[in-house]
Amino acid sequence: MGKVAAAIKVMPESPEVDLDSLEDRLEQSLPEGAKINGFDRDDVAFGLVALIPTVVVPDDAGGTEAVEEAFSDVDDVESVSVEDVGRL
């Protein structure tokens, strides 16, 4: 079974959210078998900054769905969307 790397855009609820703390909480929320291989930050508008973790997951039936659901359940997360996916 191969692996897939996905860039997932995580929008915080407001510009006041502590992004370092949010990164830690996202890492702790990962389902089994997934890992974060780094974070990028994207200035969106008016001080709002999105986190874009690169997540590596096994290439099976669910893909990134479990990670998306886990990230959506983290406090201070407004929305989650997959930006890019590729095989490793």
TIMAR-353184 format. One record per residue (C-alpha): residue number from 1; x, y, z; residue in one letter. Coordinates in nm, 3 decimals, padded with zeros to 5 digits. Example, Ala and Ser with C-alpha at 12.3 -4.5 7.8 and 13.67 -1.06 7.14 Angstrom:
<rs>
{1 {01.230 -00.450 00.780} A}
{2 {01.367 -00.106 00.714} S}
</rs>
This chain:
<rs>
{1 {00.000 00.000 00.000} M}
{2 {00.135 00.343 -00.098} G}
{3 {00.110 00.678 00.071} K}
{4 {-00.050 01.006 -00.028} V}
{5 {00.061 01.359 00.064} A}
{6 {-00.213 01.621 00.086} A}
{7 {-00.197 01.995 00.145} A}
{8 {-00.502 02.075 00.358} I}
{9 {-00.607 02.438 00.413} K}
{10 {-00.729 02.499 00.768} V}
{11 {-00.903 02.832 00.825} M}
{12 {-00.911 02.958 01.185} P}
{13 {-01.229 03.117 01.320} E}
{14 {-01.066 03.460 01.361} S}
{15 {-00.735 03.647 01.330} P}
{16 {-00.700 03.629 01.711} E}
{17 {-00.648 03.249 01.712} V}
{18 {-00.299 03.149 01.831} D}
{19 {-00.165 02.964 01.525} L}
{20 {00.116 02.787 01.713} D}
{21 {-00.138 02.643 01.957} S}
{22 {-00.368 02.549 01.668} L}
{23 {-00.079 02.364 01.496} E}
{24 {-00.025 02.159 01.814} D}
{25 {-00.394 02.076 01.843} R}
{26 {-00.411 01.970 01.478} L}
{27 {-00.115 01.734 01.528} E}
{28 {-00.281 01.583 01.836} Q}
{29 {-00.608 01.525 01.648} S}
{30 {-00.456 01.312 01.370} L}
{31 {-00.608 00.968 01.315} P}
{32 {-00.383 00.662 01.338} E}
{33 {-00.150 00.619 01.040} G}
{34 {-00.145 00.988 00.946} A}
{35 {00.134 01.234 01.013} K}
{36 {00.203 01.600 00.944} I}
{37 {00.513 01.667 00.738} N}
{38 {00.529 02.044 00.798} G}
{39 {00.311 02.354 00.803} F}
{40 {00.284 02.650 00.568} D}
{41 {00.094 02.970 00.642} R}
{42 {-00.114 03.162 00.390} D}
{43 {-00.212 03.527 00.448} D}
{44 {-00.577 03.539 00.349} V}
{45 {-00.708 03.889 00.431} A}
{46 {-00.736 04.145 00.709} F}
{47 {-00.488 03.967 00.937} G}
{48 {-00.646 03.623 00.887} L}
{49 {-00.383 03.354 00.825} V}
{50 {-00.468 03.000 00.712} A}
{51 {-00.258 02.700 00.815} L}
{52 {-00.167 02.454 00.541} I}
{53 {-00.031 02.133 00.688} P}
{54 {00.111 01.871 00.451} T}
{55 {-00.040 01.547 00.574} V}
{56 {00.089 01.202 00.477} V}
{57 {-00.174 00.925 00.489} V}
{58 {-00.195 00.564 00.365} P}
{59 {-00.343 00.530 00.017} D}
{60 {-00.660 00.340 00.104} D}
{61 {-01.033 00.380 00.051} A}
{62 {-01.082 00.675 00.289} G}
{63 {-00.796 00.892 00.165} G}
{64 {-00.785 01.223 00.351} T}
{65 {-01.144 01.206 00.473} E}
{66 {-01.056 01.096 00.830} A}
{67 {-00.798 01.374 00.860} V}
{68 {-01.044 01.635 00.730} E}
{69 {-01.305 01.524 00.985} E}
{70 {-01.049 01.526 01.269} A}
{71 {-00.930 01.876 01.178} F}
{72 {-01.290 02.002 01.155} S}
{73 {-01.352 01.892 01.515} D}
{74 {-01.059 02.096 01.654} V}
{75 {-01.154 02.410 01.850} D}
{76 {-01.106 02.741 01.664} D}
{77 {-01.124 02.578 01.316} V}
{78 {-01.372 02.746 01.082} E}
{79 {-01.323 02.530 00.772} S}
{80 {-01.104 02.258 00.620} V}
{81 {-01.041 02.198 00.250} S}
{82 {-00.799 01.984 00.052} V}
{83 {-00.582 02.204 -00.170} E}
{84 {-00.356 01.946 -00.337} D}
{85 {-00.305 01.568 -00.331} V}
{86 {-00.023 01.357 -00.471} G}
{87 {00.121 01.008 -00.439} R}
{88 {00.456 00.952 -00.270} L}
</rs>
